[in-house]
Amino acid sequence: MPKGRVRAVVGYTALTLLCAAATAWCVLTGIAKLNLSGSAVEIRLAECHQEEGGKGGSYTVCSGPVQNTRSTTNARTAKVSYNGHEGETVRAARTPWGSYDVVDTGFVSRSSSILLPVVPLLGTAGAAALTVREFRRPRQAAAPDGAS
C-alpha cells in the first residue's frame, strides 16, 4: 500500500474514532439531561456566582446541598452550571464523569438532547465510509513506459 494511502486510512480512522467519542459524549449527556437513568436529585441552591468563560463570556455557577439523600450526615454539595438564584431548588442528574446537569423538561431542551447525537453519528458514519473506501480502493496500475 503506498505511503499516501496509509496516511489517508490512518487519518480517516482517527476521524472516525473522534466522531464516535463525540457521539458517545452527546448520548451520555442527553441521558443525564433527560433523566433517563432516573437518578435525579434535588439541589437547593445556596450560592450562585459568575465565572469567566473565555471568549464566550461569563456564565452562572450555583452550588448547594443535595436534598434527597438518605443520610443527612452524608449530605454532599453539588455544583451546577445554571442561571438561577439562591434559595431555588432544582432537579439535577449526575453525568458519568461526575458533574451534575440540570434536568430540563422544556420541549426545545428535550428535542435538542434527543437530536444532538445525530450530528456526530452522521460524521462517524461518513468518516467510516471514507476509511473503508480508501482501504478497499484498488491499486492504481503503473503506466507502461512511453505511455502518456
Order of alpha helices (4+ residues) and beta strands (2+ residues): alpha-beta-beta-beta-beta-beta-beta-alpha-alpha
